[in-house]
């Protein structure tokens, strides 16, 4: 008689709940009986990719799909090296930053080790650690930002990695140079420090601590960046890590080759070479969206959090799942935040004015309905 499947599964996997992604847009539209759907749930850049990346996408020849991509993203790493003035061997490219997170944890963690991060941040750090059998020590936010002192106090001899999402998703808060330096001096090289800079291009402030510069002074620092957010290539899944050559070499040993597709690699390289105007246009779009939404939240008497990044969070007068369903019935899709440990908050992507106005109109309707006791 064969064993029940569950008995073959390690306890930490049995205890872990799988992430359930949203259904395809067409299925959601059918379910909620709407003829349009504004996607404001995933912090996507609604302007689309930079022009040079668009040309790469348009010129892709179908027969090329029969050939495997560059296994180590050779040309993209060359472009990254030229852009940041570093040896291309110091870059490792993955199928989105999620794959790179997994590679870093596999490279440095062993049984009994732990990672440290915030309790309200990008959840993949925690998820990958936990389903890999490692402890994730989660530190409460302070003033909606990472608490550097508490993170340092949480370290012990088995701490291998500290993940700092800077700017933080979903609050948009970020450490200034002085706080980053105090934190890194406190770590004192005892563990790897990951600076996840997925939203770095949305910050235009001289006091932002650029990880690409920091790693030259603090050898235990590695930096994550992505082409999903500012560069609008989320559908192609391209992210990367950069660090000292020896650290990246260890990470590469745990990494799956051929994981980045043949279209994503040249599109990402082209995006880097043609991004100045694209970044300015995106930052302007986000600023205009904030100028529209935040005063409206004030008028509604709803608390909100909106820092760096192309998103805002607002507290809702009812459960976030109820607000989500009501907005979906009006063709607007937002992110519920209970899973981020912000119950009764939603997160909204900041996009072009017409869509923001549609969102505000629908949101006001739903808030009024809830306050009148008519929502279900």
N, C-alpha and C positions, 0 to 999 in steps of 0.2 A: 504494500500500500504506500502510495506517495505521500509526502508531507504536505500539509496545507501550505499554500503559497506564502501566507503571512509568516510562517515559521522560518522561511528562508530569507526573510527581509530583516536587516539590522534594526534595532529598536529606534534609532534616531530617524530612520526613514519612515517607519510605521507612524511615528508621532508627527511627521511633517505633513502639512496640508498643501496640495498642489495649487499653484496659481491658476486661476481660471480667466483667460482673456475674454474680452468682449467678442460678441459674434460679428460676422461681416456686416458692413454697412447695409447692404441690400436686405439682409435678413432682419436687421434692426428696423429698417424702414417699413418692411412688411409687418413686423410685429406691432409697431406703434402707429401704423396706418398714416404715415407721413410721406410726402413726395419729395422731400429734401432733408438733408442732415448736415448741420454745421458741426464739424469735428473740433471740439474745444477741450478734448480730454487728454491729449498726449503731448502737449507742448510742441506741436509741429510748427515749422516755419511755413506759414501760408503763402509766402512769396515764391516758394519753390527754389530750386537750386540756382546758383550763379550761372550767367550765360555760357561760360566755357564748359561747365559741367553739363548743361543742357545739350550743347552741341555733341558732346561725347555720347550722351544717351541716344540722341537722334541718329547718330552715325553707326550705331552698333549693327554689325552684319550677322544675321541669324546663323550662318554656318560656323561662326566663331564659338557658338554655344557648345559645339561638339568637343572642343579642346579644353583641357583642364586649365584653370587659371595659374598664375605664378604662385607657387606654393608658399613663398615667404614674402609676397607683395614687394618684390624687388624694386620696381620702378617707383611705387608709391613711397617706399622708405627712402629712396634717393631724393624724392621731392621734399619729404618731411625734413631730411637732413639739411638740404639747401635752405629751406624756409627758416629753420631754427638754428642754423649754424652748428650742427652736431653730426657726429659720425652716424650714418644710417644704421649701423649695427646696434645703436642704442634705442632703436624703435622696434616695437613688435606690434603688428596690426592684427586685429581680430574681427570676428563676426559680430560687430557692435561691441560696446564697452562691457556688456554682460559676459561675453566669453573671456575678455581680458581679466575681469574680476575673478572668474573661476580659475584662470591660469595662475594668477598671483597667489591666491589662497592655496592652491595645490602645491605651488613651489615652496612655500615657506612654512606651512603648518603641518604639524605631526600630531599624533594622538595625544590628547591632554592639553593641547595649546588653545589659545583664545585670540579673538580679534576684538577690538574696541571701536565703537562708532556711536552715533547718536541714536536715540530711540525714535526720532521723527525725521527720517532722512530717506534717501533712496534705499529701498528695502532689499535690493539684491545682495548687498554686502552681508546682511544678516542671513538671508535665505541660503546663499551658497555655503556660508560657514556651517549653518545648522544641518543642512542635508549632507554635508561632507563629514559630519561627526565632530565638529569643533564648536566650542562655546562662543557665542556672540554676546559680549558685554555691552549693554545699551545704556548710554548716559543721557539723562533728561536734558532737553534744551534749556538754555538760560537766555531770557529775552529773545526767544525764537531763534537763537543761534547756537552753534556748538559751544559746549562748556569746556574750554581747554584745561582749566585747573582740575575739574572733576575727571576728565579723561586721563590725566597724568596720575591722579590718585588711584584710578582703577587698574593701572598697570601692575603686573606681577612678573615673576620669572618665566611664565609661560605665555606672555603676550608677544605675539609675533608681528601683528599688523594693526595699525591704527588708520581707519578710513575717515578722511575729512572731506566732505562734499562742499566745495568752495567755488562759487556760491551754492548754498544749500537748496536742494529740491526737497520739500515744497515751499520753504519760507522765503527764499531769496536772500537770506542774510549771508554775510561773508566776513572773514577775518581780515583786518588790516595788517600791514607789514609788521608792526610792533608785536601784535598778539601772535602772529605766526612765528616770529623769531623766538619769542618767549617759550612758546610751546615746543618748538624744535630743540631749543637748548634743554628743556626739561626732559624730553625723550632721550637726548644725549646718545643717539645712535643705538639704543638698546633694542629697537624694533624697526621694521619697515613702516614708513609713513606714506600712505597713498593720498595724494591730493587729486581728488576727482574734480576736474575743471570743465565738465560738460557744458556749463553755461558761461565760461570765461569770456567769450566774445561779446556777451551782453553787458559787460562791465567796462565803463570808460572812465576810470578813476586812477590817478597816479599812485594812490595808496594801496591799490590792489597788489597782493604779493604773487607775482608771476612764478608759477612752479618751474617753468623752463629755466629761469635764472636761479631759483632757490636750490635746485638740485646740484648746482655746481659748487655750492658751499656746504650743503648738507647731503652727504653721500648716501644716506639711507632713505632719501626721498625719491619716490617714483610718481609720475603724473599720468593721469588718464585724460584723454580728450576724445571727442567724437565728431563725426560728420552728420549726425542725426539731427542736431538742433539748429544751430545757426546756418549750416550748409544745406539743410533740407534734403538730406539723402537717407532719411530714416528707413525707407523701403529697401535700401541696398545693404544696410547693416554693416557699417564700417566704423570701427573705433580703434584706438591705439594706446599703448603705454610707452613712456619714455623714461629712462633712468640711467644710472651708471651701467657701463657695458657688462660688468660682472653680474649685476643684479638681473639685467635683462636676459643674460645668457641662461641663468637658472630658470627664469620664468619660461623661456623658449622651450626648455626641456619638457615642460608639462603641456605645451600648447599643441593643438591639432593643426597640421599644415593643410593647405588647400581649403581653408574654411571661408575665405573671402572671395566672392565671385568675380568673374572676369569683367563685369560691367562696373561694379563698385570701385575697383581699384583705379582705373583711369579717370572715372568721374570724380573721385575724391581728390586725386592729384590735380585735375583741372580746376576744381573748386578752390584749392589753395592758391593757385596762380592767378585767380581772377576774383578776389573777394573784397577788395576795398569798398567799392561802391555798394556791393551787396550788403556788407555789414552796416554801412551807414543807412541804407534804405530800411533794413530790418530794425535797427535801433530806433529810427524815426517812427516806423509803424508801431512799435511797442510803446514808445512815449506817447503817441497820440491815443492809443487804446487806454493807457493808464489815465490820461487826462479826461477821458470820457467816463470810464468805469468808476474810478475811486470817488469822485464827488457824488455819483449816483448811489454808491454804497453808503456814503455818509447821510444822504437824504433819506435813505431807507432805515437808517439807524442800525446798520449791521456792521459789526467789527470785521476788519479785513487785515490781511498781511500781504504786502507786496514789495519785495525788494528787487534785487537784480534777477534777470531772467525774463522769459517771455510768458509769464503766468502770474496770476493773482489768486489768493485764497480768500474766501468770504464765509463767515459763519451764517448758518441758515436758521430760520425760525422753526424748523421741523427737522426730522431725520434727513440726512443727506440722501438716503435711498429714495425717500418720498419725493424730494426735490428733483432728483435725477429722473424719476419716472414722469413727473409732470413736465419737465423740460423736454424730455424725449417726445412726448405727445405734441410738442410744438416744434419739433425738428431741430432741437439743440441738444448736443451731447457734451456733458461735462464729466469731470472725474470726482467720484465720491471719495471722501478722505478718511473714512473710518479705518480703512486698511493701512493708512499712514499714521494711525493713532490720533487723528483729529476728528473725532465723531461730530457729526452735524456741521461739517464744513464741506465746501466744494472747491475745487480748483478749476480755473478757467484759463485757457490759452488766450494770449493777447494777439489779435490778428487785425485785419483791415476794418475800417470804420463801418461799412455797411453790415458786416457780420456782427460786430460789437453792438451796433444799434439793435439788430434783431435779437441778440442775446438779452440785452437790457429790457427790451419790450416784453419778451417771454418771461424773464426773471421777475420783473415787476408784477406781471399778471399772477405768477405762481405765489409770490410772497403775499400779495393781497388775498388770494384765494385761501392760503394757509391761515392768515391772520383772521379771516372771516369764518374759519372752521369748515371750509367747503372742500378741502383736498382729501383725496383718498388714494 
